[in-house]
């Protein structure tokens, strides 16, 4: 298959949806010679923050001069974003090669009756493991797709496991309480493999700590074993002090705004420090350079000044709370023009309640992602009197920019799919201008 055929194959697998269970991915990887067992990995799960934590760990490994792979999801504009080596997205040619090899393996195991057709995410996961093995990476940072226990990435025994945090999201798949979701996330904890987590509250920590004890896995808990304190903070970035144990205190600078990123960065640094215990190439300098180099698209990402245009993919109440906190911190008392779209199977009311205040204006849109997207009218109804349903994203954005004026704020948010659609639209506009 060429690249276009590979994409068509993946899109065609979308109809199989999300199916929990490990027999398909295990069968697929066995057929490919178990490439995931031949590489060193770091495994990252969590309700929010796993993308930025994965990026920071990867950048620390790169700053140490190591060859590092990264597997994340979803993509914003192009599938290739999900699989990268040394900070470069997989090429169209290598993507086609990996997907073709995995399709051959998938067809073979289905024909043999080993299992049903693997899902789209399982095919992508297997392709990532195969690519990282062929590229002979020193480490691959693997981000969980959904939950942990039954996720198709949960076939590895990593050097370190990370659970960023636990909050309500994907309740249809992971359980309808924080404790049940924590049990799913705790599924990535492996025998004697250290765990770093910033999960909070008894409901979340209970299942995690219990599983770690059962697996004899050492736990490094944010707020107890380590914590970060802010020194300076702005939309340009932050400086904070990481305190780890009795003797370690060091100042770090990051380009990522938002209080939550101090916590995320601390988690990433401690995870990398644990990897360095068995790999002396990861130095103190690499820790500082790696996090300082990290940018994370689609999360409090400011793409323009005057008006300030901010993109954020937060799609659950916890993420919305972090976004609102950051807006209040960096733009106190200023009204926000929201361009807002969400998936209908998310907690729309919960997000709106955390995010939108009476002084804000909301331009709602339907995300172009098939049947899952909530209609602009539904969202406008939930968002209240200051909300207007718009026909399309470009109209909503242009109205928001006009209303914001030079000194205002426009925030495009509610879904990573919306942020991806917006980025693709801006790319299109740019190309037309040239």
N, C-alpha and C positions, 0 to 999 in steps of 0.2 A: 504493500500500500504506500502511496505517496502521502504527503502531509494532509491534503484536502480529503483524501479517502479515509485517513486515520481519524480526522475530526468527524466525518460523517458516521463512521463506525461508532465512535463514542457517543455522539448525539442519539444514534439509534438505540443505544443501551439505556438511555434515559428512561425509557418506558418500564424498565425493570425496577426503577425506584430504589429506595433504601431497604435492604433486607438484612436484618441482623443475623449473626451466625458466622462461624469461622471455617466451615468445611470447604467453601468455595475458594477463599483466598489461600488456605493451606494446601489444597489440591493444586491450585494454579502455581504456587511458588515451588512445590515439590517437582512439578513438571518442568519448571525452569532451572532446577538444580539448586534451589534454596539460596538465591543470591543474598537474601537478608541476613543469613547466618554468617556471611563472609565479610561483613563490614561492621565497624564499630558505630554505635548509634547513641543519640540522646533522645529521649521520648518526652514529648510535651503535650499535656492536656490542660483543660480548664474552661470555664464558661466564657470568660473574657481575658484578653491579654496574651493568649498563647501565640498569636502571630508576632507581636513585637518581641516577646521573650525568645521565640525561635530565631528571629532575625538577629537579636543581640548576641545570642550564644554563637550563631554562625559567624558573625563579624568578629567576635573574639578569637575564634578558631582561625579565621583568615588572617587576623592581625598577628597571630603566632606563626604565620608562614605555613599553615597546614592546608591541605586540600579538603574543602568542606562542601558537602551537599546539603540541600534543604528541600523538604517536601512540605508544602502548605496547601490550604484550601479555604474558601473557593478562590478562583482567579478574579481579577477585576475586569480585564479586557480580553486576555488571551490565555488558553490552557497552558501554554509554555511557562507562564509565571509560577505554576505550581511546583515545577521541578527545576532546581538551579544548582550549578556547581561553581564555586568560587565567585559567587555574586552574579553570574551570568545565567540568564534563563536558557533552558535547553533549546538547541537550534531546531528549526522545522525538520531538518533531515534526521537528526538524532531522535527527535520525538516520533517521527514516522517509523524509524527502525525499531524503537522500543515497543511501540504499540503493535506493530506487525508481529514481532516475536511473541508478545503476550497473547495476541489473538490466536496465533497458531497453537499455543499451549492451551488456551481456553477451549478452542474447538476440539482439541484432542481429548481433554478430560470429560467434556460433555458427551462426546462420541463413545468414550469408554464407559460412560454411566457413573463416573466418579461422583459427580454432583450436577446441579442445575447450572445454567448460564451465569457466569460471574457478572456482578453489577458494574456500572460505569466506574464507581469509585474504587472497586476492587481491581479493575483493569489498570486504572491510573496508579494505584498503590504498587502493584506488581511491576509496572513500567518504571516507576521511580527506583525501586530496589534494584532492578536489573541495570538501569542506567548508572546508578551509583557504584555498583559492583564493576561494571565495564570501565568506568572512569577511574577506578582504583582510588576512591576517596579515603582520606584518613579517618574522617567521621562524617556521618549524615545526621542532621537534626530532623527528626520526624514529628510532624504535628498531627495529632489525632484529628480525624474528620468529625466524629460524633461520639460523645460519651467517653469510652475507653475500653471497658470490658469486652464488648462485642465488636469493637471497631476493627476494620481490616488491617490497621497498622499494628495491632496488638499481637504480632507474631514475633516480635524481637525481644531480646534480652539486652537492654541498653546498659551503658556505663553509668548513667544517671537518669532517674525519672523526675519529671516536674509536673506538679499540679498547681497551676497559677492561682485559681480560686474556684469557688463553687457558688452558683446562683441559679435561679430558675430560668431554664431555656430548654428547648426541645423536650418539653414535658410529655409529648406523645410517645417519644422513643426512650427517654432516660428516666422517666418517673416523675410524679407530680409533687414531690417534696424535695427539699434540699438534701435530706438524708439519703433518699433513693438515688438522686443524681450523684451525690458523693460516693455512693457504693459503686456506681458505674465508672466514675473517674478513678477510684481506687483500684479498679481492675487492671491498671497498667503497672501497679507495684509488683516488682519481681523479687525473688529470693535473694536476700543480702545486697540488693542494689540500692544505694542511697536515694532518698526522696527529698526534694526541695519543694516546699509549698508555702503559699501565702493565703491559704484557705482560713476562714475565720468562723468562730461560733461553734458551739458544741454540736449542733446538728450536722455541720459539714465535717468538722474535725473528728468526731466520734468514729464514723466508718473508716476514715482514712488512717487514723492512728491504730485502730484495731487491726486493719489489714496489714499495716506495716509491721506490727508486733507479730502477727501470724507468719509473715514472710521473713521475719528477722531482718528487716530493712531499716537502717538508721534514718531518722527523720530530722530535717533541718527546717524549723518553723519560723516564718517571718514574724517579728514581734517578740520572739523568744531567743532563738539562736542568732538572729541577725535582724537589723532594721536600718532604714534610711531616714535621715533628717534633712529637710530642705535648707539650703543656704540662700540661693537666689532663684527666682522663677519668672519666666515671661513666655510669650508665644514663640520667641526665638529659641528657647531651650531652658535648661535648668542646671544648677550646680547643687549637689547634695553630698552629705557625708554618709558613707556606709560603715556601720558598726557591726562587726562580726566577731563573736566571742569576746573575751576580756581585753585582748591586746590589739585587735585589728580595727583601725579607724583610717579611712582614706577618702579624700574628696574626688568625686567623679563629675564630669560634665557631659551632658547629653543634649541632643538637638530636639528631643521629644517633649512637648509641653504637657501639662496635666499632672496633678498630684499622684494619680494612679501609676504614672510611668516611673516614679521613684521606686515604688514597690516592685513593678515589673523588672526594672533594671537591676535592683538588688537581688531578685530571684535568679536572673540570668547570670549575674557575676558569681553568686555562690555556687550555682550549678557548674559553671566553667571552672571554678576553683576546685571543685570535687573531681572534675575530669583531670585537672592538672596534678592531682595527687598520684596519678599513674602515667602522666605524660608531662615531663618537665619542660617541654617546648612551650607550654602555655604559661607565659610569664606575667608578672604584675603589670608590666608595660602593655602587654597584649590586652589585658582586661580593660585598661583605660582607653586605649586606642579603639578597640572593638566597639564599645558602647558609644564613644564619641562619634564614630562614623555611621551610626545607625539612623536611618530615616525609615519611617513606616507609613506608606501611602494609605490614604483612606481612613486614618485615625487622627482626628484633630489636625488634619493636614491643611495648612493655609497656602493657597495657590495664588493669591493676589492680595495686594494691599490697597486701601482706599478705593472702593470699599474692601473690607477684609472678607475674602471668600474662603470658607472653611468646609472641608469635606470630612464626614465622619460616618462610618458604617455601623455604629452601635444599633443593635436590633433587639435588645431586651432591656428591661427596666434598670438592671445593674449598670449596663453600658451607658444608657441614657442619663443616669444619675451622674456618672463620671464626666460625661460631656457637659451637662448643665453646670456642674461644679467648676469646670474649667472656664466656661463662658462667663460665669459670675466672677471668677477670680481675675481674668484678664480683661474683661469688658464690664466692669461693675456698673449697674444701673442702666446699661444700654439696651434698647429693644433689639430683638433679632428678627430678621426676615428669614423664615424657614422655608426651604423647598423640601417637601416631606413625602416620602413614599415608603410603604412597608409590605411585607408578605402578610397575607390574611391569616396565616396559621400561627402568627406571633402574638404576643400580649400587647396588642395595639393600645388599649386603654392605659395599661401600666406604663408604657413608654411615653405616651402623651402626658400623663400625669407628672412624670418625673422631669420632662423636658421643657414643656411649653408653659410660659407664664402669661398673665393677662396683658402685659405690655407688648408681647410679641405678635407678629403677623405670620400666618401659615398659608403657603401655597401648596396644596396637595396634588399629587400626581399618581397615576397608576404605573408601577414599575413594569417594564416590558419583559415579563418573565412568565408568560403563560398563565395558567389557571390559579397559581398560588398567590398572585399579587392581589392586594386589596384595591378596590376601586377608589378613585380620587374622591368620589361622593361619600363613600363610607368613612374615609379618613377625615374629610372635612366635617362630617356630622359628629364624629368623636372629638375633634379638636376644638369645637365651639365657635363662638360668634366671630372671632377674628380669622377664621379659616375660609378659604375659597378653593373650590375644586377647579383645576385647570385641565385643559385638553391634552397638553403634552409637556414634556420636560423643558424644552427650549422656551416655550411661552412662560411657564412658571418661573424659570430662571431670569429671563429678561424683565419680568414684572418685579421680581424680588430685588434685582440690581437697581432698577429705576427708583423703587421705593426707598432703598437703603441710602442712596446718595453717596457722596464721596467719603464721608466719615462713618458710614454704617457697617453693619455686619450681615452677611448672607451665609446661612448654614445649610448645605445640602446633606440631608441625613435620613436615617430610618432603616437603611438596608445597604449591605455591601453591593447588592445587585444594582441599586440605584446609583451608588458611587461609581461603579464600573460603567454603567450606561452613560453617566455624565462625562466621565473621562473619554469614552469613545466618541461622544458628541463633540466635545471640545477639540479632539484630535481631527475630527471631520471638518469642523469649522476652520481650524488652522490650515488644513490642506487646501480648502476652498479659497482661503485668503491668498495662498501662494500660487 
